[in-house]
Amino acid sequence: MIKCLTLKLHFRGMEGDLRLALEEKCRTLDIPMMGVADADAWDEPPFRPFVSDDSHPKAIMPSARSVVVIGIPLPMPAIDSAPSIWYAETYRTVNQLLDQSTYRLSLFLESKGHAAAFVPRDGYAGLEALRKDPSSFFSHRHAALLAGLGTFGVNNTVLTREYGPRVRFASLFTDALIDHDEPIEEELCIECGLCQKKCPVNAIGGGTYPDDIIDKSACTERTAILNDKGISPCGMCVRVCPVGEDRKRWGNKKVSIYTEKGDWTDRWDKIRSHGMR
C-alpha cells in the first residue's frame, strides 16, 4: 500500500475519490510514498524562513490548488558504498524515475479533466549554476514537509519514518482540489550529530533547521570533486543517519559500522575502487 506518513487527512466526496485514484496510480507505478499539500500552505508555513515568495506553487502556476509529492527510496547497500559508481548510478536512476513518474501522474490528472504540470527533480543547470545560486526554482524538500511525508533533520534533508533521509522527492502542480495531508508534528531527527561528524567538508553546523543552514558552497565544491571522478554525489550525511525503518529491513541497525573498521569497510572500499574516472 502507499505509505502516506500523515497525521490527518481531509476526505470530502469527489476530492477523496481523486485522492484514492492517485494512490492507486502510484501503486501501479511502484511509488511507495505519496502526499498532497494544499497550494495555500506556502502562505503560512510551519516555520520561518521558508522558501521565497517567487518559489511558491501559485507563483509558478497561478491556478495551482494542490501539490502532489512522491517519494522513491534509495537502497541502503548502494548508499553504504557512497561515494561510489553504484550510488551515483542509483541516484541518477531514481531522479529519472521521479521525473517520469510525476510526468505520468500529471498526464493521469489531465485525463481526469484537470490541468497538471510536473516539476523537474533538479531545477538548475549543473555545477556552475549551483556555484552562482545554490537553490532551485522550487523546493521539493519543503513540499514533502507540507505534504506530511517527513521533517527536516540536522543535515537539512527531509527525514521520513520509512527511509530516514534515504528517499528522493518530486512534485507536480494541479488545479484539482485533492484531499490534502497535514505536516507531521513529530520531530524525526534525534540530533545524534553523526551526520555532522562524518561530513567530509564540515558543511553541517549541528544546529536544527532552519536556524542552522548547511554550507551549500562547501557541498557544491565536494560534488565538483566527485563529479570529476564520476562518482557524485557525496551522500555521506544520508548514509550514516540512524533514522528509518529501512535499517531493520536491511539488517543494518548499528550505526557503529560507520565509525569502526570491520569487514564491511573492506567491502565498501572494493566497490569504491571501481568506476572512477
Stockholm file with secondary structure:
# STOCKHOLM 1.0

chainA/1-277         MIKCLTLKLHFRGMEGDLRLALEEKCRTLDIPMMGVADADAWDEPPFRPFVSDDSHPKAIMPSARSVVVIGIPLPMPAIDSAPSIWYAETYRTVNQLLDQSTYRLSLFLESKGHAAAFVPRDGYAGLEALRKDPSSFFSHRHAALLAGLGTFGVNNTVLTREYGPRVRFASLFTDALIDHDEPIEEELCIECGLCQKKCPVNAIGGGTYPDDIIDKSACTERTAILNDKGISPCGMCVRVCPVGEDRKRWGNKKVSIYTEKGDWTDRWDKIRSHGMR
#=GR chainA/1-277 SS CCCCCCSCBCCCTHHHHHHHHHHHHHHHTTCCEEEEEEGGGGGSCSSSSCSCGGGSHHHHSTTCCEEEEEEEECCHHHHHTCSSHHHHHHHHHHHHHHHHHHHHHHHHHHHTTCCEEEECSCCSCSHHHHHHCCCCSSCHHHHHHHTTSCEECTTSSEEBTTTBTCEEEEEEEESSCCCCBCCCCSCCCCCCCHHHHHCTTCCCCSSCTTTSCCCHHHHHHHHHHHHHHTCCCCCHHHHTCCCSTHHHHTTCCCGGGGTSCSHHHHHHHHHHTSSCC
#=GC SS_cons         CCCCCCSCBCCCTHHHHHHHHHHHHHHHTTCCEEEEEEGGGGGSCSSSSCSCGGGSHHHHSTTCCEEEEEEEECCHHHHHTCSSHHHHHHHHHHHHHHHHHHHHHHHHHHHTTCCEEEECSCCSCSHHHHHHCCCCSSCHHHHHHHTTSCEECTTSSEEBTTTBTCEEEEEEEESSCCCCBCCCCSCCCCCCCHHHHHCTTCCCCSSCTTTSCCCHHHHHHHHHHHHHHTCCCCCHHHHTCCCSTHHHHTTCCCGGGGTSCSHHHHHHHHHHTSSCC
//
